[in-house]
Amino acid sequence: MMNFLKAGWRKLAIINYEIDPALLLQYLPIGTELDYYQGKCYISLVGFMFLNTGLLGLPAFIRSAC
């Protein structure tokens, strides 16, 4: 079976912080709902380098020595 996407993730950074769910409700697509952890709602900001990326079995188009 062929993979749709193959890539390496490097230098991952993630920040999570609590947010008032009322601020997010207007942005939710119809039929979705927020998740809560221990009664609190969180939002995440994720940054990373996406390297050696290949789609549908094609060769990777970004290479790095990282």
C-alpha positions as CSV (number, residue, x, y, z in Angstrom):
1,M,0.0,0.0,0.0
2,M,1.3,3.4,-1.0
3,N,1.6,6.2,1.7
4,F,-0.1,9.5,0.8
5,L,2.5,11.5,2.8
6,K,6.0,10.7,4.0
7,A,8.1,13.2,5.9
8,G,10.4,13.9,8.8
9,W,9.5,16.3,11.6
10,R,12.4,18.2,13.2
11,K,12.8,20.8,16.0
12,L,9.2,20.5,17.2
13,A,7.9,23.2,19.6
14,I,4.5,23.2,21.2
15,I,2.8,25.7,23.4
16,N,-0.6,25.0,25.1
17,Y,-2.6,27.4,27.1
18,E,-6.1,27.6,28.6
19,I,-8.7,29.6,26.8
20,D,-12.3,30.6,27.4
21,P,-14.3,28.2,25.2
22,A,-16.8,31.1,24.3
23,L,-14.0,32.7,22.3
24,L,-13.7,29.6,20.0
25,L,-17.3,28.6,19.5
26,Q,-17.9,31.0,16.5
27,Y,-15.0,29.3,14.6
28,L,-16.2,25.7,15.0
29,P,-17.5,24.0,11.8
30,I,-21.1,22.8,12.1
31,G,-21.3,19.4,13.8
32,T,-18.0,19.7,15.7
33,E,-17.5,20.4,19.4
34,L,-14.6,21.4,21.6
35,D,-12.7,18.9,23.7
36,Y,-12.0,19.6,27.4
37,Y,-9.3,18.2,29.7
38,Q,-10.2,18.1,33.3
39,G,-13.0,20.6,32.6
40,K,-10.8,23.2,30.9
41,C,-10.4,24.1,27.2
42,Y,-7.0,24.5,25.7
43,I,-5.6,25.8,22.5
44,S,-2.2,24.8,21.0
45,L,0.4,26.5,18.8
46,V,2.7,24.0,17.1
47,G,5.8,24.8,15.1
48,F,8.2,22.4,13.4
49,M,10.4,21.8,10.4
50,F,8.8,19.4,7.9
51,L,11.6,17.8,5.9
52,N,12.2,15.1,3.3
53,T,8.6,15.4,2.2
54,G,7.2,13.0,-0.4
55,L,3.6,12.8,-1.7
56,L,2.0,9.7,-3.2
57,G,5.2,7.8,-3.5
58,L,7.0,10.6,-5.4
59,P,10.6,11.5,-4.3
60,A,11.1,13.9,-1.5
61,F,11.1,17.5,-2.7
62,I,12.8,19.1,0.3
63,R,16.0,17.7,1.7
64,S,18.0,18.7,4.7
65,A,21.0,17.5,6.6
66,C,19.3,18.3,10.0
